[in-house]
């Protein structure tokens, strides 16, 4: 009897000591980020049959487990990724919106002043000072185009740098996850299947950190390891092996940093289009749909202004009686190839057909095909050596290496290229061209009126938009995206707070509750010690009776 009571008391001491240790561990980690409260599971020992009844044999520790809900953890991870993506997107959208809509640095005021100066020349076509002002305003307008393009390029350089930094951080976290996976598998094996709770918390914390950088999904393995996939299913961690991402130019543009997956033999697969969510997804979205679009639309306005104004200027005569020469420097189409072969000659045919989109020219085995890089839609095809005329472009495909691809950007760098070609005020062709042998009437302002009238002429976007209208539409689109990003960022921030609170309500450490548990285990421990003391007294009494 005494031996059974001693065994029961001893089991209680061991169990409640484990409870005290676990409670102390919880209290000590109350401020540890990502820590999940642990709980001791107590089970009754298998009872002993004593002839006519089962006699209890005490208590045993069934395990020490995390108080954890995987569904809530998945919600927190998703909310973390979405919040970071929305926050970064809103931050950059605000910058671009502030840049384009600024009345001091924006384009609208420059366009208005330039055409006002053209109208002044039309009012007094013989005034050299008015002509000088028009040239000065043209130079100022060209400077605004260049300044806006450069500031957008500065944002692009910043985005590229942050992409490189983010990819490095993703690689570091992936390597840490692979190491923790290996530790969890080893610890689980040593413990006969018991979960290493603190290592599991560490791994969950790393996965949440990874979710800040890119959208993450996970798949658990039977051995306790966790496979981690990024974006739309790109493997980052498989067991104890981590993949390596690279950030470097992978396409025709040597200045654009892409995201790739390193493979065997030094091969790198471009996976940027699959990287969604988190900081990396936001940075790729900012560059692709915000900065690219803004620079292309700005360049479209520059192309339209230079070519239409030059065409009308050539239709007049200057004060010397000569035909009007180029007024603006006409921007060239940017063309980049994937190899070192010859580049296709690309010219702009009808500026009204330009859309501000970029294109990729490839040989599909039978024909050269031109695809829109945004929609991936084929917009035109031609036989080798023929001229491809589509989307306002004229592309000469003769002499091209059919194994190469070519990136064609009709408007990307146009705002940086536009400039003033004229420097002589007398060279402004304000008069009507007339016949070559016809003297220019004094005060002829026919062509000057037509030049000034280009301010309200609709020759962009399929002859539906003016220069200022196109710029206002661009500002409106960026402003709408900025507002959408702001609303999304606010909503995602609230969802993240709710997800954190939900996790804390389940897995967080409540110090009041732990204090109560500490007192409960302490009292139980003291009671178990008293059981042992009683068993000792009973044993001594039994020995004393036998001695008599």
Secondary structure as UniProt FT lines:
FT   HELIX           2..28
FT   TURN            29..31
FT   TURN            33..34
FT   STRAND          38..44
FT   STRAND          48..49
FT   STRAND          54..55
FT   STRAND          59..66
FT   HELIX           70..101
FT   TURN            103..105
FT   HELIX           108..123
FT   TURN            125..126
FT   HELIX           128..190
FT   TURN            191..193
FT   HELIX           197..213
FT   STRAND          216..220
FT   TURN            222..223
FT   STRAND          226..230
FT   TURN            231..233
FT   STRAND          234..238
FT   TURN            239..240
FT   STRAND          241..242
FT   STRAND          245..248
FT   TURN            254..255
FT   STRAND          258..262
FT   HELIX           264..266
FT   STRAND          268..270
FT   HELIX           272..274
FT   HELIX           278..285
FT   HELIX           286..291
FT   HELIX           292..313
FT   TURN            314..315
FT   STRAND          316..317
FT   TURN            319..320
FT   STRAND          328..329
FT   STRAND          334..337
FT   STRAND          345..348
FT   HELIX           351..353
FT   STRAND          358..363
FT   STRAND          368..372
FT   TURN            373..375
FT   STRAND          378..382
FT   TURN            384..385
FT   STRAND          387..390
FT   TURN            391..392
FT   STRAND          393..396
FT   TURN            398..399
FT   TURN            402..403
FT   STRAND          406..409
FT   TURN            412..413
FT   HELIX           414..417
FT   STRAND          419..420
FT   HELIX           425..427
FT   STRAND          431..432
FT   TURN            436..437
FT   TURN            442..443
FT   HELIX           446..453
FT   TURN            454..455
FT   TURN            461..464
FT   HELIX           467..507
FT   HELIX           511..547
//
